[in-house]
Amino acid sequence: MVTTDRNDLRMQNAACGYGLSGIDYEDNEKSMGACCCLCRLIDVAQESSGENMDRSKPRALATGRSWWLLPLLLYLAAIAPAGLLQARAQPDSNGFITLDCGLPGPSYVDGTTNLTYHPDDAFTDAGEKHNISQTEYKMLFGSLRSFPDGKRNCYTLQSLTAGNKYLIRANFMYGNYDGLNKPPDFDLYIGVNFWQTVDGWTQEGAALTWEAIVTVPDNFVQVCLVKTSDTTPFISGLELRPLKSSMYPQVNATQGLSFLRRYNLGVTDNYVRYPDDPYDRVWFPQKIDETTVISTDKMVQNSDKDEFEVPSKVMQTAIISHNASDNIILGWSLTPDPPPPGCIFILYFSEIEPLPDKAVRQFYTKINDEVGQDYMPRYLQSGAIFNKNPQRGNGQYTATIKATASSTLPPIINAYELFFVISTAKFGTESQDVSAITAIKIKYRVTKNWTGDPCDSFTWTGLRCRSAISARPRITSVNMSFSSLNGDISPTFANLTAVQYINLSYNNLTGTIPDVLSQLPSLTTLDLTGNNLSGSIPPGLRKKIQDGVLKIKYDNNPNLCTHGDSCTTTKEKSRLGIYIAVPVAVTLLVVSVIVLVFLLKRKRKDDAHSSLQLQNRRFTYKELEMATKNFRNVIGQGGFGKVYHGSLEDDTQVAVKMPSKSSPKQVMEQFLMEAQILTRIHHKNLISLIGYCKDEKHVALVYEYMSKGNLEYHIKEQNLTWRQRVQIALESAQGLEYLHKGCNPPLIHRDVKTANILLNEKLEAKVADFGISKAFNLDKCSTYVSTENVVGTRGYLDPEYHATMRLTRKSDVFSFGVVLLELITGKPAILPAPDFISIIQWTSRRLRCGEIESVVDERMNGDHDINSIWKAANVARDCTAPTSTERPTMTDVVAQLQECLVLEEARAGVDTGNSGDLNSNYSTNANTANASQRSAAFEMVEMMDTGPATR
């Protein structure tokens, strides 16, 4: 049996010659017959001419009679860099994009594949180029690009076909390029969906590769590196390869595959990739002890309906057991275990030797505990068996191929692939908005953190977005004030069709105001103050102003005509204003002296108000009395005081939170802290502050009204479906993720619990109560906040925080894990008498025994997807790990809960018990007794309908 762990996997996957023609293998597992090796890259760089290429030396630009080209080349490089970069930022004739990241020189051709590797300048606008000092590393791993600045940095791969499947491969070799001898760890994202954590590896010269197969929803895809620690993300190479839409049926709009293994069996050296594999998959060689190698030089056929299209060169070799009674066993020890929902196995078979008369080769496959039906490979035709539902194996995975009782020949296998499933269910920003704001970014050369998806957790500075559960986010507000913008107003703003607010004030904009902006259906405010615009307000915008649907601010544009046909510029009007303003100013000066004395007396009283820096509506106490009908309807109460239901003059429903007159100083400080926080955080899953009251006697905060109350009540009293519960959990997690990653500085809530998660009339969840939240500054390399006193709620309190007094984002993760357990079980954080134990202890006892149904809230009456429940329980278990390093981030939690929701939604109308039935055409000679006992968890695929018959 072949057994490898995930650390070996990193080395195997590590571009072991991806694009290189010479490899030395150090066989670490000869006793198990596995070619699971570290790769030592040697100098194999050759140009298409066949000459060695030393990247440490610059190439000559001009030689011999071509000296006159040098000035021309330098001139073209100076005047048109953007155009040249854009021309290179296109797929080649195969649809391939092949980048050597950080490459300082020109493109080069790999001597083995004849693929051209390009510099990455045209695909990202951030980062620093570095070389690896060791002279033996050439080509792909001789350079890299690091990203010391910003939390998220992205590559944009363009000119793709929306809805198509693509293979994306990212390559990494640290090589101690920075002299710190500290390999970094960071996260990889495909668009807005988490892909993989790239963590430290210590072997000298070790390389690492991660590969994914995903469906791309737009005509571009972004690959992002997200900083998660004090180390610096980097990348050595990035590749994209198009696949047919029929390939890898496990991949769809909400689910992708991340590569773990791809082996060509029966081969001891030489990997297979492009051009033998037209999709440039890399098939590593593997020979397994106690098996026999067979091969053929005849072509192994694929059909037009082939779902995997394994190259013939891979299928021309195979291994068989020594006799029919022996099994072929493939085993993998994956550390850490791939995340839920688990792994997909694809096993490839072809009969490559003519069989004697009356000989039969028939077998069945077993992956972990799931058994497939009987299978007979066809002569010189590709076939595949794969599990339709992902498998979980607690880090241990085994595939067994066993001959049936009817078989006279031993089992066979030619190749296999192993993946784990990743979620791609999260929506990215509407592609039209992305294209528009990207064009605006390019036009004005925006250098702030405008990278990746505009509306994701790392929302671009100055943008606000609207998100919906079933629709893609839209940009609703663009604030580019004081951004040193030059040139005219781009008409591309008109493509942001959901925008309501545009602020371009105090820049250096010139030219006229484009009338195309009047076509924006939702635009309500356009601020052009403090520019150098000329011309007049265009008629379309003037009409919107007259209709009362648009407000334009245009002061301090001296050459702008603001009165239509009566065109007097602001500069001309200013002369007339001087004659009027002088006597008025004298009068005002006298009045001002009187007013100043009065204001100085009020200053101390107003200091407390100004320290809040609130920009929301200020209410009088009398207005709140009227809104709440003299504070009649109490909807909540705590140590701070009471919350009242109210209705404003426009019938807006509000919740008014007022401290009691006897509240201690600490409560008042928390009250003011909440006001301070709520003025600067804006997220659809965080409670919104509408306004406040602050006078000599009264303080109050006015929130949006959440008609369904808090989650604690609904868990106790209401019969929520599993879909509603997982949706609430996902939305709450998104709110916390925003606090941890979207705020600057980040915020730790400190009191996450069901009582602080509120629900509106649509049961949409919003996190509330920020009175004891804490902020910390990542720029100072701080990952925690020290506190004098431990605060929080019993049953939700992070044990590590309690012991160390150090507060981290993982403290919120722990508390959220308790909330998730409450949603699953319907029980409180601390179980009442006679147990008096935490919900964590209560559930862990049962889950260790696999008793998931005994944990699930009985009120759901079994109406749920059990895999979704298991996945959620695993997430809760990870969140409530005793030490913070073992817990996921809220970003990880969001990704996992999205998968839980997808599983539950997919359950509707699906009979899961029969979803994986095998095609009966492939079991005509099956052992009936055995076949009837085997589950339908596998899919068998014959790749040819016609062809040479098995003999």
KAJO-V544721 format. One line per field, one symbol per residue. ss: DSSP state (~ for helix, > for strand, _ for the rest). burial: I if it has 16 or more other C-alpha atoms within 10 Angstrom, else O. A space follows every 10 residues. Layout:
# KAJO-V544721
ss = ???
burial = ???
This chain:
# KAJO-V544721
ss = _>___~~~~~ ~~~_______ __>>>>>>>~ ~~_>>>>>>> >____>____ _>________ ___~~~__~~ ~~~~~~~~~_ ~~~~~~~~__ ______>>>> _______>>_ _____>>>>_ ~~~____>>> >_______~~ ~_>>>>>___ _>>>>>>___ ____>>>>>> >>>_______ _____>>>>> __>>>>>>__ ______>>>> >>>>>_____ >>>>>>>___ __>>>_>>>> >>>_______ _>__>>>>>> >>>>>_____ _>________ __>>>>____ >>>>>_____ >_________ _~~~~_>>>> >______>>> >>>_______ __>>>>>>>_ >_________ __>>>>>__> >___>___>_ >_>>>>>___ >____>>>>> >>>_______ _>>_>>>>>> >>>_______ ~~~~~~~~~~ ~~~~______ __________ __>>>>>>__ >>>>>>>>>_ _____>>___ ~~~~~_____ >>>____>>> >___~~~~~_ ____>>>___ _>>>>>__~~ ~~~~~~____ >>>_____>> >_______>~ ~~~~~~~~~~ ~~~~~~~~~~ ~~~~~~~~~~ ~~~~~~~~~~ ~~____>>>_ ~~~~~~~___ ___>>>>>__ >>>>>>>___ __>>>>>>>_ ____~~~~~~ ~~~~~~~~__ _____>__>> >>>>____>> >>>>_____> ~~~~~~~___ _~~~~~~~~~ ~~~~~~~~~~ ~~___>>>__ ___~~~>>>_ ____>>>___ ___>>>_~~~ ____>>____ ________~~ ~~~~_>>_~~ ~~~~~~~~~~ ~~~~~____> _______>~~ ~~~~~~~~__ _______~~~ _____~~~~~ ~~~~~~~~~_ ___~~~___~ ~~~~~~~~~~ ~~~~~~~___ _________~ ~~_____~~~ ~~_____>>> >>________ _
burial = IIIIIIOIII IIIIIIIIII IOIOOOOOOO OIIIIIIIII IIIIIIOOOO OOIOIOOOOO OOOOOOOOOO OOOOOOOOOO OOOOOOOIII IOOOIIIIII IIIIOOOIII IIIOIIIIII IIIIOIIOII IIOOOOIIII IIIIIIIIOO IIIIIIIIOI IOOIIIIIII IIIIIIIOOO OIIIIIIIII IIIIIIOIOO IOOOIIIIII IIIIIIIIOI IIIIIIIIII IIIIIIIIII IIIOOOOIOI IIIIIIIIII IIIIIIIOOO IIIIOIIOII IIIIIIIIIO IOIIIOOOOI IIOOOIIIII IIIIIIIIII IIOIIIIIII IIIIOOIIII IIIIIIIIII IIOOOOOOOI IIIIIIIOOO IIIIIIIIII IIIIIIIIII IIIOIIIIII IIIIOOIIII IIIIIIIIII IIIIIIIIII IOIIIIIIOI OOIIOOOOII IIIIIIIIII OOIIIIIOOO OOIIIIIIII IOIOIOOIII OIIIIIIIII IIIIIIIIII OIIIOIIIOI OIIIIIIIII IIIIIIIIOO IIOIOOOOOI IIOIOIIIII IIOOOOOIII OOOOOOOOOO OOOOOOOOOO OOOOOOOOOO OOOOOOOOOO OOOIOOOIIO IOOIOOIIOO IOOOOOOOOI OIIIIIIOOO OOIIIIIIII OOOOOOIIOI IIIIIIIIIO IIIIIIIIII IIIIOOOOII IIIIIIIIII IIOIIOOOOI IIIOIIIIII IIIIIIIIII IIIOOIIIII IIIIIIIIIO OOIIIIIIII IIIIIIOOOO OOIIOOOOOI OIOOIIIIII IOOOIIIIII IIIIIIIIII IIIIIIIIII IOOOOOOIII OIIOOOIOOO OIOOIIIOOO OOOIIIIIII IIIIIIIIII IOOIOOIIII IIIIIIIIII IIIIOOIOOO OOOOOIIIOO OIIOOIIOOO IOOIIIIIII IIIIOOOOOI O
